[in-house]
């Protein structure tokens, strides 16, 4: 499996572009991974590289390997310290689970030696741009990297590729599970009602929220509200799906929440 970092910002005409770390523009950092056998991909967005988000990146990568159902895996990355630290922590975590992991490095800057990761960066970035372009058009707004939807668009792009991109007659999900995906989706950024359990009499059971995707391992709906992120098995769509005031009020970047809870 190949892995690598990207930094993504927004151009003047609204396109998602790669940016230099030193550039003084709004941007997010993403850890990308791709399994060359199934074609499955992962994106773990963070505010920046470094120890603050290392635990989140490691947990997301271990979770992705669970999705792949790999007892033995090779992790290929360049020898950038941040990437190596994540790869080694993943290896340590999987060793404790009785699973074997090998780490293979290539020199920093030699993108051809880790081409799978480079192509994955471009593919997920373009798809995320499509999701955000629809939100921008329908809600008459402009989503920037500092907005919670930006990081979730990157996550959702990987999920969509895994479940719907056909290669060799099958999707990555079909190849890994042996069955087609049959779940129901909403539009990315659409306002829905999410079902939440409550023991308090009189509390709302259906909460207005913004739909930003589904979890990788258990197919839960990921919803944003002004109070943050919550997961729901069931959602109801509304007659007014695009609500600018709701989109501007939500909180919760993908990297702000305990990834162990979002499975």
N, C-alpha and C positions, 0 to 999 in steps of 0.2 A: 504494500500500500504506500502510495506517495503522499507527502504532505508538504505544505508551504504556507507562508504568510502573504497577505496582500494588504494594501492600504487603499481605501476607496473614498473618493470625494465626488462632488457634483460640478460639472462644467457650467459655463454661462448659459448654454442652451438646454440644460437639464439632463444631460447624459451622465451616467455613472462612469467615472474614469479612475485609472490608477494614478496615485499621487506620490510624490517623494516624501519621506518622513520629515524632512526639514521644511516642507512647504507650509506656510502659515494660512491654511484653509481648514474648514470643518472636514473631518474625515473619521473613519473608523478602521480599525485593524481587524482582519479576519484570519482565522486558522482554517485552511482548506485541506481536505483529505479525499483521496479517491482510491477505490479498490479496482485494480485493473482487470480483475477476472469477471466481476459482476457488473462493473460500471457504476456502482453505488458511490455517492459522494456525500460529504459532510461539510458544513460551514459553521464555525463557532466564532461569532463576532465579539470583539472586545473594544473597550475604549482606547486601549494601547497595549503594547507588548510589556512583558515584565511580570514580576511576582504577584502583583495584585490580582491578576486574572489567570494565573497559571492553574490553580485548582479547578476553575471552571473549564478551561480548555482540556485539561486531563480527563475530567469527568465526562465531558462530551465525547471525547475520542474513545474512551473505554466503552461508553454507551453505544457508539457507532459500531465498534467491534462486536458487541453483543448482537446488534442487528445483523451483522455479517455472519454470525455464528462461527467464528474462527477459533479453533483450538490452538493453531499455530499461525503466526503472521510475521511478516517482515515489514518494518517501518522504514521508508526511504525519505530522507530529507537532506538539505545541505547542513553544513556544520556551524550554522549560526547558533550562538549560545542559547537563545530563547527556545528555538526549535529542539535542540538537543536536550534541554532540560525537560521539556514536555515529553519527548520520546522516551527518555530514561524513566521518568515517573510513571508513564503508561506501562512500560516493561515491568517495573517494580510492582505495580498494582496487579497486573495480570499474573505475575509469578506467584503472588499470594493466593490467587484464585486457581492455581495449578495449571495455568496456560502458558505456552511458550511464545516469546516475542524476541525478534532480532532487530537490531537497529543498524541501518546501513546509511552512510553519509556520503555526500558529494561536496566539492568545494563551493563556497559561497559565490554566487554570481554565475555559475554554470547552469543556466536554466535548461539547456538541452539535456543534461543528465537527469533532470527531474521534470521532464516534459509533461507527464500526466497531470501533475499538480498545476503547472502553468496553464494548461488547457482548461482545467476545471475552474480556475479563477475567472477566466474570461467567460465561460459558459454561465456560471452562477451569477456573475455580475450583470450580464445582459438580461437574464431572466428577472432578476430583482428589479432592474430598471423598468422592465415592462409592467411589473406589479405597481411600482411607485408612479409610473406615468399615468396609469388608469386612475389611481387615487387623486393625483394632482388635477386631472381633467374633470373627474366627476364631482369632486368636492371643492374645486376651484381654490386650490392651495398649492404650496410647494414644500414637499417633505425634504428636509435637510438631514445630514448625518446625526445631528443632535436630537432629532425626533425619534421616539421609541419605534415607530414603524420602520425606520431605516434598517435597524439591526434585524428586526423580524422578517423583513423582506429578503434578506440574505439567507436566513435560516429556512424560510419557506421555499426559496428557489431550489435548495438541495432536496427538500422533501418532495417537491413536484418532479424533479428529475428522477428520483429513486422510484417513484410510483407510476410515472407516465412516459418517460422517454424510452422508446423502443429501439433496441439494437439486436440484430440477429433474430428478430421475431418475438423477443420478450423484453420486458422491463427488468430493471434490477430487482424490484420487489418480487416479480414472478420467478425469476431465476433463483432467488434466495428462499422463497416460501413455497414455491410450487403452485401458486394460485394467483389469479388476477385480483387487483385491488377493487373492492366494490363499495367503499365508503362514500358518504356524501360530503360535499364541500360547499363553502360559501365563497363569495368574492373576497380576495385579500383586501382588508381595510373596510369591509362592509359592517355596518351596525346591525347587530342581532340581539336576541335575548338568550342569555345563557342560563341553564338550569343549575341552581346551587342548593345543596341540602342545608337545612337550618333546623335547629331544635327550638328556636325562639318563636313563640306564637305571634303571628302578625308580621313577621319579617318577610321580605320579598323572596319568592322562590325563583322567579324569572327576572334576571338582572340585565339591564341594557349594557352592552359591551361591544368592543370592536374585535372582529374575527381576524386573526393573523396566522392561522395555520393549525396543524395537527402534530401531536407528539409522535416520535419515531417508533416507540416500542409498544404503546398501548392505544394509539388512535384516538386520544382525547383531543377535544377542541381547545385551542389556546386562545384566551380572550383577554383583552386589555380594558381596564376601567380607570376612572380617576383615582381609585384606591390601589391600582396595580394589576398584577396578573392573576388570573385564576383559570382552572381547568374545568371543563364541563363535558359530560358524555352527550348531552342533548342541547341543541340550539334551535331557536325559532327565528326565521327570517322576517323582516318587516317590510312594509310598503314604501318606506323611505330609507333605502340602504346607505346613502351617502350623506353623512351629517358632519359638516365641517366643525361645528361646535363640539361634537363628541370627539372627533379626531384630535382636536387641539387640547382637549381636557385629559386624555389618557396618560398614564404613567407606566413605566416598566420596560426598560431595555432588556433584551434577551440575556445579557450578561449580568444583570443586577439581581437575578434570582437564583436560589439554590438549585443547581441543575439536577441534583438527585431527586428533587420533587417534580421535575418536568420530564417524566419518562413516558 
